[in-house]
């Protein structure tokens, strides 16, 4: 126990340097100085564009300005926020209504759907010293599993016959296509060389659904002007040195190594003042004394090409102050019960008007990267800002398998919302280090019998929504088909491990089907959507996953589960009870054991 606590403290403090493995040949050879671009005043989506998109997803919507100094003008459909326009920054969102998305019976033609927008795009995409191109992105797909005949009761695991696509007329055997993304990708051209724009700025993604209608929008844009300033690329040996310096603090305890997989140039758009040339670095933590048995979260680092930066390159996920200087606690069941009552009565005392109370627990892998702790903090701080729901901090713990199994009634299944921060692999996640050899949790065999939710634990279970921020935990149909499985077997493998979890009455599980990055902000953004807009939980997660700046420019990795297979980073997935996609975090009612499950995922 003492050793574990010591290692955790070292992880938080970041005292020990990690060895960074970097092949110098990965560093691109750039022979010319690269320019700096200054960002101008924000651009705005034309009103007719916005009203057209909103009309496709929420006819009769009303535009309302709040009077608390908030620069955002909100778009309401009844009492639901369906979008907003920030009159200061130009940031614009139109959220898709996931429950209203119809399976596309014909292929989505993104180019045709967006032609009218882009042809008259002068106001939204003003002419400047950069260029743009339309890139067809990921599609949202879905599939369900039901009993073989209506009214026959809960499905039997292992029977491929119970699984079917949401729409059998769809040609794609991997599931029904519900929405396809089209992104206006910005790039810089220097003497014939093309460099993509990366970072949190320059965001313009449209969602195209049934009938080729545009039903969602994520937009933030500023024109860019080339300045007389340039940055001369450093010699390769100095670039290697800078990358190693940037990465060695990523792993906070001894015995860990970091291996760089790719280095590529892009122009970092901060969304504030500049576009500046950087190297975008992807790297993986590993233990040289152990075989990789899970898919570890990877690092994304931006390193200035010229050695210095005109403004911060800190990812947005690192901007939050968190919820305290210390780390998670060591779990003790009696302490947790006391903490639960304390937080409950504190919340009652501080509440001035009746508000729903939602308990939250967070469980973080031990002996690993401090980024997991930071992500858990940012998740909580986003929830805690809600003015309409009392989110009660009921636990922030180092994870052990017993928290998910024998002691689940005191921990994971004793809260309404649970967040797991860990490394993962198909149907499982770590609680100690990046290994499946020590304290690994398999799904479902490593979880409490009877599943999670209000049916479980003799009717005393509480978990409604489980966020698992770990790589590849919920593979879906395309992942299994990539391994050579038949349609029937791929459907079966998608759902079977999750039936025992849902039998307890839990409403939804939100996680990843591919690898994620430490530098994303997905969990915190989903929490913000839930707290700020009271968005349905599934909506919030799927939105946050595809909008995250870390995944805006596609990058791939080698998947080793049955592989190798080259797969994209950052593809989110959600599984939920059929007909309950619009459940909000306050929907915790006992619905009984499900007889139908639906899975929705972003494809490759």
C-alpha positions as CSV (number, residue, x, y, z in Angstrom):
1,X,0.0,0.0,0.0
2,X,2.8,2.4,0.9
3,X,4.6,1.7,-2.3
4,X,1.4,2.3,-4.3
5,X,0.8,5.6,-2.6
6,X,4.4,6.7,-3.2
7,X,4.2,5.9,-6.9
8,X,0.9,7.8,-7.1
9,X,2.5,10.8,-5.5
10,X,5.4,10.7,-7.9
11,X,3.0,10.5,-10.8
12,X,1.2,13.6,-9.6
13,X,4.4,15.5,-9.0
14,X,6.0,14.5,-12.3
15,X,9.4,14.2,-10.6
16,X,11.0,11.5,-12.6
17,X,12.0,11.8,-16.3
18,X,11.1,9.2,-18.8
19,X,13.3,7.8,-21.5
20,X,12.1,9.0,-24.9
21,X,12.7,6.7,-27.9
22,X,12.8,8.7,-31.1
23,X,14.1,7.6,-34.5
24,X,15.6,10.8,-36.0
25,X,14.4,9.7,-39.5
26,X,10.9,10.4,-38.4
27,X,11.6,14.2,-38.4
28,X,10.5,15.6,-41.8
29,X,13.2,17.5,-43.7
30,X,11.9,21.1,-44.3
31,X,14.3,23.1,-46.3
32,X,12.6,26.5,-46.3
33,X,11.6,29.0,-43.6
34,X,7.8,28.9,-42.9
35,X,5.7,32.0,-42.4
36,X,3.7,33.2,-39.4
37,X,0.0,34.2,-40.0
38,X,-1.9,36.6,-37.8
39,X,-5.6,36.0,-37.1
40,X,-8.2,38.7,-37.7
41,X,-11.6,39.4,-36.3
42,X,-14.0,36.4,-36.0
43,X,-16.1,35.3,-38.9
44,X,-19.8,34.5,-38.6
45,X,-22.1,32.0,-40.3
46,X,-24.7,33.9,-42.4
47,X,-28.1,34.0,-40.8
48,X,-29.8,32.3,-43.7
49,X,-27.4,29.4,-43.5
50,X,-28.0,29.1,-39.8
51,X,-31.8,29.2,-40.0
52,X,-31.7,26.6,-42.8
53,X,-29.7,24.2,-40.7
54,X,-31.7,24.8,-37.6
55,X,-34.9,24.3,-39.6
56,X,-33.7,20.9,-40.7
57,X,-33.3,19.7,-37.1
58,X,-35.8,21.8,-35.1
59,X,-38.5,23.6,-37.0
60,X,-40.1,26.5,-35.2
61,X,-36.9,27.2,-33.1
62,X,-36.7,30.5,-31.2
63,X,-33.5,32.6,-30.8
64,X,-33.1,34.0,-27.3
65,X,-30.4,36.2,-25.7
66,X,-29.8,35.6,-22.0
67,X,-29.4,38.7,-19.8
68,X,-26.5,37.6,-17.5
69,X,-23.7,39.0,-19.6
70,X,-23.5,35.9,-21.7
71,X,-22.5,36.8,-25.2
72,X,-24.2,33.7,-26.6
73,X,-27.6,33.9,-28.3
74,X,-29.2,30.5,-27.7
75,X,-31.5,28.7,-30.1
76,X,-34.4,26.9,-28.4
77,X,-36.9,24.3,-29.6
78,X,-39.4,24.5,-26.8
79,X,-37.3,24.2,-23.6
80,X,-34.4,22.4,-25.3
81,X,-31.2,24.3,-26.4
82,X,-30.5,23.1,-30.0
83,X,-27.7,25.6,-30.7
84,X,-26.1,28.9,-30.0
85,X,-24.2,31.8,-31.6
86,X,-21.5,33.6,-29.7
87,X,-21.7,37.2,-30.8
88,X,-18.2,37.9,-29.6
89,X,-16.2,35.0,-30.9
90,X,-18.4,33.8,-33.8
91,X,-18.5,30.3,-32.4
92,X,-21.6,28.6,-33.6
93,X,-23.2,25.2,-32.8
94,X,-26.3,23.5,-34.1
95,X,-26.7,20.2,-32.2
96,X,-28.2,17.2,-34.1
97,X,-31.3,15.6,-32.7
98,X,-30.0,12.1,-32.5
99,X,-33.4,10.6,-31.7
100,X,-34.8,12.0,-34.9
101,X,-32.0,10.8,-37.2
102,X,-33.3,8.4,-39.9
103,X,-31.2,5.6,-41.5
104,X,-30.0,6.8,-44.8
105,X,-31.4,4.6,-47.6
106,X,-29.1,6.2,-50.2
107,X,-25.4,7.1,-49.8
108,X,-24.9,10.6,-48.3
109,X,-23.5,13.0,-50.8
110,X,-21.7,15.6,-48.7
111,X,-20.3,17.5,-51.6
112,X,-23.8,18.1,-53.1
113,X,-25.3,18.9,-49.7
114,X,-22.8,21.6,-48.9
115,X,-22.3,23.0,-52.4
116,X,-24.7,25.9,-51.9
117,X,-23.1,26.8,-48.6
118,X,-19.6,26.7,-49.8
119,X,-20.4,28.4,-53.1
120,X,-21.6,31.5,-51.2
121,X,-19.1,31.1,-48.4
122,X,-17.6,34.6,-48.5
123,X,-18.8,35.6,-45.0
124,X,-18.2,32.3,-43.2
125,X,-14.9,31.6,-45.0
126,X,-13.6,35.0,-46.2
127,X,-10.8,35.0,-48.8
128,X,-7.4,35.2,-47.1
129,X,-3.8,33.9,-47.3
130,X,-4.8,30.3,-46.5
131,X,-6.8,27.8,-48.5
132,X,-9.6,25.3,-47.8
133,X,-10.9,22.0,-49.1
134,X,-13.9,19.9,-48.2
135,X,-13.1,16.6,-46.6
136,X,-15.7,13.9,-46.1
137,X,-15.3,12.6,-42.6
138,X,-16.6,9.9,-40.2
139,X,-20.2,8.6,-40.4
140,X,-22.4,7.9,-37.4
141,X,-23.7,4.4,-37.6
142,X,-26.0,2.3,-35.5
143,X,-27.3,-1.2,-34.9
144,X,-29.6,-2.9,-32.4
145,X,-30.3,-6.4,-31.0
146,X,-33.8,-7.7,-30.2
147,X,-35.4,-11.0,-29.3
148,X,-36.0,-13.3,-32.3
149,X,-39.7,-12.6,-32.0
150,X,-41.6,-9.8,-30.3
151,X,-42.5,-10.5,-26.7
152,X,-40.1,-13.5,-26.4
153,X,-38.3,-11.9,-23.5
154,X,-34.7,-10.9,-23.1
155,X,-32.3,-12.1,-25.8
156,X,-29.9,-15.0,-25.2
157,X,-26.2,-14.1,-25.5
158,X,-24.3,-16.0,-28.1
159,X,-27.1,-16.2,-30.7
160,X,-26.1,-14.3,-33.7
161,X,-29.7,-14.5,-35.0
162,X,-30.9,-12.0,-32.4
163,X,-28.8,-9.2,-33.8
164,X,-29.9,-7.1,-36.8
165,X,-29.2,-3.8,-38.4
166,X,-31.4,-0.9,-37.5
167,X,-32.3,-0.7,-41.2
168,X,-31.9,-3.8,-43.3
169,X,-32.2,-1.8,-46.6
170,X,-28.8,-0.2,-46.0
171,X,-26.1,-1.5,-48.2
172,X,-23.4,-1.2,-45.7
173,X,-23.2,-4.5,-43.8
174,X,-21.6,-2.8,-40.8
175,X,-24.7,-0.9,-39.7
176,X,-27.2,1.8,-40.7
177,X,-25.6,5.2,-41.6
178,X,-27.4,8.0,-39.7
179,X,-25.2,11.0,-40.3
180,X,-22.0,11.8,-42.3
181,X,-19.6,14.7,-41.5
182,X,-18.2,17.1,-43.9
183,X,-15.3,19.3,-42.7
184,X,-13.9,22.4,-44.3
185,X,-10.2,21.6,-43.8
186,X,-7.9,24.7,-43.8
187,X,-4.3,24.4,-45.1
188,X,-1.3,26.6,-45.9
189,X,0.6,26.3,-49.1
190,X,4.3,27.4,-49.2
191,X,6.2,27.1,-52.5
192,X,4.0,24.2,-53.5
193,X,4.2,22.4,-50.2
194,X,0.9,21.8,-48.4
195,X,0.6,22.0,-44.6
196,X,-2.7,21.2,-42.8
197,X,-4.0,23.6,-40.1
198,X,-4.3,21.9,-36.7
199,X,-5.2,23.0,-33.1
200,X,-8.4,24.3,-31.6
201,X,-9.1,27.1,-34.1
202,X,-10.3,26.8,-37.7
203,X,-13.3,24.5,-37.1
204,X,-16.1,24.0,-39.6
205,X,-17.9,20.7,-39.6
206,X,-21.4,20.0,-41.0
207,X,-23.4,16.9,-40.3
208,X,-25.4,15.6,-43.3
209,X,-28.3,13.2,-42.7
210,X,-31.3,11.6,-44.4
211,X,-32.3,13.2,-47.6
212,X,-29.0,14.9,-47.8
213,X,-30.1,17.5,-45.4
214,X,-27.6,19.4,-43.2
215,X,-28.7,18.9,-39.6
216,X,-25.7,19.9,-37.5
217,X,-22.9,22.5,-37.4
218,X,-19.7,23.1,-35.4
219,X,-18.0,26.4,-36.5
220,X,-15.3,28.7,-35.3
221,X,-13.2,30.7,-37.8
222,X,-10.9,33.7,-38.2
223,X,-9.3,35.0,-41.4
224,X,-5.5,34.7,-41.5
225,X,-3.0,37.1,-43.0
226,X,0.6,36.2,-43.8
227,X,3.0,38.3,-41.9
228,X,6.7,39.1,-42.6
229,X,7.7,36.9,-39.7
230,X,9.0,33.4,-40.5
231,X,10.4,30.5,-38.5
232,X,13.4,28.6,-39.8
233,X,13.2,24.9,-39.1
234,X,15.9,23.7,-36.6
235,X,18.4,21.1,-37.6
236,X,17.2,17.5,-37.1
237,X,19.3,16.8,-34.0
238,X,17.9,19.9,-32.3
239,X,14.3,19.0,-33.2
240,X,14.9,15.6,-31.7
241,X,16.2,17.2,-28.5
242,X,13.2,19.6,-28.3
243,X,10.7,16.7,-28.8
244,X,12.4,14.6,-26.1
245,X,12.3,17.5,-23.7
246,X,8.6,18.0,-24.3
247,X,7.8,14.4,-23.9
248,X,10.0,13.3,-20.9
249,X,7.7,15.0,-18.4
250,X,4.6,13.2,-19.9
251,X,5.2,10.1,-17.7
252,X,5.6,11.0,-14.1
253,X,7.4,8.0,-12.5
254,X,10.4,5.8,-13.1
255,X,10.5,2.8,-15.3
256,X,8.3,4.2,-18.0
257,X,9.5,5.0,-21.6
258,X,7.9,6.9,-24.4
259,X,8.1,5.9,-28.0
260,X,7.5,8.4,-30.8
261,X,5.5,7.0,-33.7
262,X,5.1,10.0,-36.0
263,X,6.3,13.5,-36.5
264,X,4.6,15.7,-39.1
265,X,4.4,19.5,-39.7
266,X,1.2,21.5,-39.5
267,X,0.2,25.1,-38.7
268,X,-1.2,25.4,-35.2
269,X,-4.3,27.7,-35.0
270,X,-4.7,28.8,-31.4
271,X,-8.0,30.6,-32.2
272,X,-6.5,33.6,-30.5
273,X,-3.7,35.4,-32.4
274,X,-1.6,33.3,-34.7
275,X,-1.2,30.4,-37.1
276,X,2.4,29.1,-36.5
277,X,4.3,26.2,-37.8
278,X,4.8,23.2,-35.5
279,X,5.7,19.6,-35.4
280,X,2.7,17.4,-34.4
281,X,4.1,14.5,-32.4
282,X,2.3,11.2,-31.5
283,X,3.9,9.0,-28.9
284,X,3.0,6.0,-26.7
285,X,4.0,5.3,-23.1
286,X,5.5,1.8,-22.6
287,X,7.3,-0.4,-20.2
288,X,10.4,-2.0,-21.8
289,X,10.3,-4.8,-19.3
290,X,6.7,-5.9,-20.1
291,X,4.8,-6.8,-23.2
292,X,2.1,-4.4,-24.3
293,X,-1.2,-6.2,-23.4
294,X,-3.6,-3.2,-23.7
295,X,-4.0,-0.3,-26.0
296,X,-2.5,2.6,-24.1
297,X,-3.7,6.2,-24.4
298,X,-1.2,8.1,-26.5
299,X,0.3,11.5,-26.3
300,X,-0.2,14.4,-28.7
301,X,2.4,17.1,-28.4
302,X,3.0,20.2,-30.5
303,X,6.6,21.4,-30.8
304,X,7.5,24.7,-32.5
305,X,9.4,24.2,-35.7
306,X,11.7,27.1,-35.0
307,X,12.3,26.2,-31.3
308,X,10.2,29.1,-29.9
309,X,6.4,29.8,-29.8
310,X,4.6,33.1,-30.3
311,X,1.8,32.0,-28.0
312,X,0.9,29.0,-25.9
313,X,0.5,25.6,-27.5
314,X,-1.1,24.1,-24.4
315,X,-4.0,21.9,-25.4
316,X,-7.4,23.2,-24.2
317,X,-7.8,20.1,-22.0
318,X,-5.0,21.4,-19.8
319,X,-6.6,24.8,-19.1
320,X,-8.9,23.8,-16.3
321,X,-7.7,24.3,-12.7
322,X,-9.2,20.9,-11.6
323,X,-10.8,20.3,-8.3
324,X,-7.9,20.4,-5.8
325,X,-4.1,19.9,-5.7
326,X,-4.1,16.4,-4.3
327,X,-4.8,13.2,-6.1
328,X,-7.5,10.6,-5.8
329,X,-8.1,8.9,-2.4
330,X,-7.4,5.3,-1.5
331,X,-10.9,3.6,-1.4
332,X,-12.4,2.5,1.8
333,X,-16.0,1.4,1.9
334,X,-16.9,2.8,5.3
335,X,-15.2,6.1,4.4
336,X,-17.2,6.2,1.2
337,X,-20.5,5.8,2.9
338,X,-19.6,8.6,5.3
339,X,-18.5,10.8,2.4
340,X,-21.8,10.0,0.6
341,X,-23.9,11.3,3.5
342,X,-21.7,14.3,4.1
343,X,-21.9,15.4,0.5
344,X,-25.6,14.8,0.4
345,X,-26.3,17.0,3.4
346,X,-23.8,19.6,2.2
347,X,-25.7,19.8,-1.0
348,X,-29.1,20.1,0.8
349,X,-27.7,22.9,2.9
350,X,-26.3,24.9,0.0
351,X,-29.3,24.5,-2.3
352,X,-31.6,27.5,-2.4
353,X,-34.3,26.0,-4.6
354,X,-35.2,22.4,-5.3
355,X,-32.9,20.9,-7.9
356,X,-32.2,17.4,-9.0
357,X,-29.3,15.8,-7.2
358,X,-26.9,13.6,-9.1
359,X,-24.1,11.7,-7.4
360,X,-20.8,11.4,-9.3
361,X,-17.9,9.0,-8.7
362,X,-14.5,9.0,-10.5
363,X,-12.1,6.0,-10.6
364,X,-8.5,6.5,-11.8
365,X,-5.9,3.9,-12.9
366,X,-3.0,3.6,-10.4
367,X,0.7,3.9,-11.1
368,X,0.2,5.6,-14.4
369,X,0.2,9.0,-16.1
370,X,-1.0,12.1,-14.3
371,X,-3.1,12.9,-17.3
372,X,-5.7,10.5,-16.1
373,X,-6.1,12.4,-12.9
374,X,-6.3,15.7,-14.8
375,X,-9.0,14.4,-17.1
376,X,-11.0,13.2,-14.1
377,X,-10.7,16.6,-12.5
378,X,-11.8,18.4,-15.7
379,X,-14.8,16.1,-16.0
380,X,-15.9,17.1,-12.5
381,X,-15.2,20.8,-12.8
382,X,-17.5,20.9,-15.9
383,X,-20.3,19.2,-14.1
384,X,-19.9,21.3,-11.0
385,X,-20.7,24.5,-13.0
386,X,-24.3,23.5,-13.5
387,X,-26.9,26.0,-12.2
388,X,-29.8,23.6,-12.7
389,X,-28.6,20.3,-11.3
390,X,-26.8,19.6,-8.0
391,X,-23.9,17.3,-9.0
392,X,-22.6,15.8,-5.8
393,X,-19.0,14.7,-5.6
394,X,-19.3,11.3,-3.9
395,X,-15.9,9.8,-4.7
396,X,-12.5,10.4,-6.4
397,X,-10.5,7.2,-6.0
398,X,-7.6,5.2,-7.2
399,X,-9.1,2.2,-8.9
400,X,-9.0,-1.4,-7.9
401,X,-11.0,-4.3,-9.4
402,X,-13.1,-4.7,-6.3
403,X,-14.6,-1.2,-6.9
404,X,-16.3,-2.8,-9.9
405,X,-17.0,-6.2,-8.4
406,X,-17.2,-7.2,-4.8
407,X,-17.4,-3.6,-3.5
408,X,-19.3,-2.1,-6.4
409,X,-22.3,-1.4,-4.1
410,X,-20.1,1.1,-2.2
411,X,-18.5,2.6,-5.2
412,X,-19.3,2.4,-8.9
413,X,-22.9,1.1,-8.4
414,X,-23.5,3.5,-5.5
415,X,-23.4,6.7,-7.7
416,X,-25.6,7.9,-10.5
417,X,-22.7,8.8,-12.9
418,X,-19.4,7.0,-12.9
419,X,-16.2,8.0,-14.8
420,X,-13.5,5.4,-15.3
421,X,-10.1,6.8,-16.4
422,X,-7.8,4.0,-17.6
423,X,-6.0,2.2,-20.5
424,X,-8.2,-0.3,-22.3
425,X,-8.5,-3.1,-24.7
426,X,-11.5,-5.0,-26.2
427,X,-14.0,-5.5,-23.4
428,X,-11.7,-4.5,-20.5
429,X,-9.7,-1.8,-18.8
430,X,-6.8,-1.4,-16.4
431,X,-6.7,-0.4,-12.8
432,X,-3.0,-0.7,-12.4
433,X,-0.5,0.6,-15.0
434,X,-0.9,-0.2,-18.7
435,X,-1.1,-4.0,-18.4
436,X,-3.8,-6.7,-18.3
437,X,-1.5,-8.9,-16.1
438,X,-2.2,-7.0,-12.9
439,X,-5.7,-6.0,-11.6
440,X,-7.3,-5.9,-15.0
441,X,-11.1,-5.6,-15.2
442,X,-12.7,-7.8,-17.9
443,X,-16.2,-7.1,-19.1
444,X,-18.4,-8.7,-18.0
445,X,-16.6,-11.3,-15.9
446,X,-14.8,-8.7,-13.8
447,X,-17.9,-6.8,-12.9
448,X,-20.5,-7.3,-10.1
449,X,-22.9,-10.1,-10.8
450,X,-26.3,-8.8,-11.8
451,X,-24.9,-5.8,-13.6
452,X,-25.3,-2.1,-12.6
453,X,-28.3,0.0,-12.1
454,X,-31.6,0.1,-10.1
455,X,-32.4,-3.6,-10.5
456,X,-29.0,-4.8,-9.2
457,X,-28.0,-5.3,-5.6
458,X,-31.6,-6.3,-4.6
459,X,-33.0,-3.1,-6.0
460,X,-30.4,-0.8,-4.3
461,X,-28.1,-0.2,-7.3
462,X,-27.8,3.4,-8.5
463,X,-25.6,3.7,-11.6
464,X,-27.4,5.2,-14.5
465,X,-24.6,6.4,-16.8
466,X,-21.1,5.0,-17.0
467,X,-18.3,6.9,-18.9
468,X,-15.3,4.7,-19.6
469,X,-12.5,7.0,-20.9
470,X,-10.3,4.2,-22.1
471,X,-9.2,3.0,-25.5
472,X,-11.0,0.3,-27.5
473,X,-13.3,-0.8,-24.6
474,X,-16.4,-1.2,-26.8
475,X,-15.5,-2.5,-30.3
476,X,-18.4,-2.6,-32.7
477,X,-19.3,-4.4,-35.9
478,X,-16.6,-2.9,-38.2
479,X,-13.9,-3.7,-35.6
480,X,-14.8,-7.4,-35.6
481,X,-15.3,-7.5,-39.3
482,X,-11.7,-6.2,-39.7
483,X,-10.6,-9.3,-37.9
484,X,-12.3,-11.5,-40.5
485,X,-15.5,-12.3,-38.6
486,X,-18.8,-12.9,-40.4
487,X,-21.7,-10.3,-40.2
488,X,-23.5,-12.6,-37.8
489,X,-20.5,-13.2,-35.5
490,X,-19.5,-9.5,-35.6
491,X,-23.0,-8.5,-34.4
492,X,-22.9,-11.1,-31.7
493,X,-19.5,-10.0,-30.4
494,X,-20.6,-6.4,-30.4
495,X,-23.4,-6.9,-27.9
496,X,-22.8,-10.1,-25.9
497,X,-20.3,-8.8,-23.3
498,X,-22.7,-5.9,-22.5
499,X,-25.9,-7.7,-21.7
500,X,-24.8,-8.7,-18.2
501,X,-24.0,-5.0,-17.5
502,X,-27.4,-3.7,-18.7
503,X,-29.4,-6.4,-16.9
504,X,-29.0,-4.3,-13.8
505,X,-31.0,-1.5,-15.4
506,X,-28.2,1.0,-16.3
507,X,-29.3,3.4,-19.0
508,X,-26.2,3.9,-21.0
509,X,-22.4,3.3,-21.4
510,X,-20.3,5.9,-23.1
511,X,-16.7,5.0,-24.2
512,X,-14.3,4.6,-27.2
513,X,-14.2,2.0,-30.0
514,X,-10.7,3.1,-31.1
515,X,-7.7,4.6,-29.3
516,X,-7.9,8.0,-27.6
517,X,-5.4,10.7,-26.7
518,X,-4.4,12.2,-23.4
519,X,-4.7,15.6,-25.0
520,X,-8.3,15.4,-26.0
521,X,-11.0,17.1,-24.0
522,X,-13.9,14.8,-24.8
523,X,-15.0,13.7,-21.3
524,X,-15.0,17.3,-20.0
525,X,-16.8,18.6,-23.0
526,X,-19.5,16.0,-22.7
527,X,-19.9,16.9,-19.0
528,X,-20.1,20.6,-20.0
529,X,-22.9,19.9,-22.4
530,X,-24.8,18.0,-19.8
531,X,-24.3,20.7,-17.1
532,X,-24.7,23.8,-19.3
533,X,-27.4,22.7,-21.7
534,X,-28.9,19.6,-20.0
535,X,-28.3,17.7,-23.2
536,X,-29.1,14.0,-23.2
537,X,-26.1,12.0,-22.1
538,X,-25.7,10.0,-25.3
539,X,-25.9,13.2,-27.4
540,X,-23.3,14.9,-25.3
541,X,-20.8,12.1,-25.6
542,X,-21.1,11.5,-29.3
543,X,-21.0,15.3,-30.0
544,X,-17.9,15.8,-27.9
545,X,-16.1,12.9,-29.5
546,X,-16.4,14.1,-33.1
547,X,-15.8,17.8,-32.3
548,X,-12.7,17.4,-30.2
549,X,-9.8,19.4,-31.6
550,X,-7.4,16.6,-31.0
551,X,-9.2,14.5,-33.7
552,X,-10.0,17.2,-36.3
553,X,-7.1,16.3,-38.5
554,X,-7.2,12.5,-39.0
555,X,-4.3,10.5,-37.6
556,X,-4.1,6.7,-37.6
557,X,-2.5,4.2,-35.4
558,X,-1.7,0.4,-35.5
559,X,-4.2,-1.6,-33.6
560,X,-2.8,-4.8,-32.2
561,X,-5.9,-6.5,-31.0
562,X,-6.0,-9.4,-33.6
563,X,-4.1,-7.0,-35.9
564,X,-2.2,-5.2,-36.9
565,X,-4.9,-3.0,-38.4
566,X,-4.5,0.7,-39.2
567,X,-7.4,2.5,-37.4
568,X,-8.2,6.2,-36.7
569,X,-7.9,7.8,-33.3
570,X,-10.9,9.2,-31.4
571,X,-13.9,7.3,-32.6
572,X,-16.6,7.4,-29.8
573,X,-19.3,4.9,-29.1
574,X,-22.4,4.7,-26.9
575,X,-24.6,1.7,-26.0
576,X,-28.0,2.3,-24.5
577,X,-31.5,0.8,-24.1
578,X,-33.6,0.9,-27.2
579,X,-35.9,3.9,-27.2
580,X,-33.9,5.8,-24.5
581,X,-31.3,7.7,-26.6
582,X,-32.8,11.0,-25.4
583,X,-32.4,10.2,-21.6
584,X,-30.9,13.0,-19.6
585,X,-28.7,12.6,-16.6
586,X,-31.7,13.1,-14.3
587,X,-33.5,10.1,-16.0
588,X,-32.7,7.4,-13.4
589,X,-36.0,5.6,-13.2
590,X,-36.1,1.8,-12.9
591,X,-37.0,0.6,-16.4
592,X,-36.6,-3.1,-15.7
593,X,-34.2,-5.3,-17.5
594,X,-33.9,-4.4,-21.2
595,X,-35.0,-6.6,-24.0
596,X,-33.3,-4.5,-26.7
597,X,-30.0,-2.7,-26.9
598,X,-28.8,-0.1,-29.4
599,X,-25.2,0.8,-30.2
600,X,-24.2,4.0,-32.0
601,X,-20.7,4.7,-33.1
602,X,-18.5,7.0,-35.3
603,X,-17.0,4.8,-38.0
604,X,-13.6,5.1,-39.6
